[in-house]
Amino acid sequence: MALSKDEIKTAYPLPVYNYRVEVGDQTIAFSEVSGLSISFETKTYKESPVESGAPGPRVMHMPMQATPANLTLKKGVVRGVSVNTLYNWINSTQINQIEKKDIYVRLCDETGAPVISWKVINAFPTKLDAPSFTAAAN
């Protein structure tokens, strides 16, 4: 069952540890990204059957508005790049001049070339947590 390099590329899933995050025009390193999801609110409708003659209402579940994604970016403190970018971005909410930015999360192959990209449009920060300072951790 020896596979060639090209067969492995097409048959095996991409590893999820090789990704890149771009906030606006800055590429920022994060150790974890979560919350990339698409979901819709649903509405239940009940209607009386008219043609089938079956007793009771007919129940239908229909999609409504999309639920916004709440993206969580963890451990992105890097000197010189992310500290100023992230702090200034969330600090702008205090003076009510928030700048919405597009965020790209790109899953890359072994050469670093993006294979799949997710785009979060008009994102804005809602929370910034400082790391826990523990002498026993790295």
N, C-alpha and C positions, 0 to 999 in steps of 0.2 A: 504494500500500500504506500509506496514511496510517491510523494507528490512533488511536482516541480515548483519552483518559486512562483510562477504565474498562477498555478492552480491553488496554491496556498493563499495568494492575495485575493482570489475570487471566492474561495470556499470558507475561509475563516473570518470571523468578525473582527473589526478593528479594535485594538486595545483602547480603553477609555482614558488612559493616563497621558496620552499625547494630544494635548489640546492647547489652544491659544485664545485669550480673551482680549478683545479690543473695546475700549470705552471711548467713544468718540473717535479721535484720531490717535489715541495712545494705546499701545499694547502693554497690558499690565499682567504680571504673573500672579495667579491664584492657585492655592493648593487644592481647592475644591469648588465646584460649581454645581448647584442643584436648583430645582424649581423650573426647569425647562419642560413645561407641560401645556397641553391644549385641552381645555374642557369647556363644556357648554352647560348653561342652566337649562333645565327642562320644565315644561309646563304640561300638566295633565288635563286632557279634554275628555269629557263624557258626552256622548250623543246617543239619542234613542235610535234603535234600528228601525228603518222604514221598509226596506225591501225584503230583508232576509226572514223577518217574522220571528227571529230569535228573541227570547225574553231577556230583559235587563239592558242596561246601557252598554254601548261599545266604548271601551277605554283606549285612548290614544295618548302616547307620550311624544311630544314634539320638542325639537331643539329651539332654544331662544338665543339670548345674547351670549357671546363668548366671555368666559371668566378670565380676567387679566392674569398674566403670569407674575408670580412673585419670585424673582430670581435671587438666590443667595450666593454670594461670592465670599469664600472664606480664605483667611490667611493670605492677604494680598499686600502686606506691608513690606515694601522694598524701598530702600533709601534712594532718594533722588528722582524717583519716577512716580510711584503710586501714592506716597505720603502726601505730597502737594496736590496731586490731581484729585484724589478721593476726598481729602479734607476740604479743599476749596470748593469742590462740587457740593458736598453736603452742607457746608457752611453757608452757601448761597441761599439755602432755604430759609435761614434765619432772617435774612433781609428781604425775603419774598421776591427774589429775582432768580428763581430756579431755571437752570438751563437744561432742557430735556435733551438727552443724547441717545443715539443708537448704540446698542451693545451687540457685538458679534461674538459668538462662541463657535470656534472652528475646530472640528475634530480632524486631526492630521494623520497622515500615513507615516511610515518609518523614515521618509526623507524630510518630513516637516511640511510637506505640501498639504493644504486643506483639501479634504475629501467631502465633508459635509459641513455646512454652516447653518447656524440658527441666528436669526436677527430679531432682537427685541427692540421695537420701535418706540421712540419717545419715552425712554426710561428716565426715572429720576430716583434719587436715593431717599429712603424713608427711615433708615436706621444705620448707625455705624457703631459697632461694638469694638472696644479696645480689647486686645488679647489679655488673657489671664496671666499674671506674672507669677510664675512658680519656679523656685530654685531647683526643683527636682525634675523639671521638664526641659525639653530642648527648644 
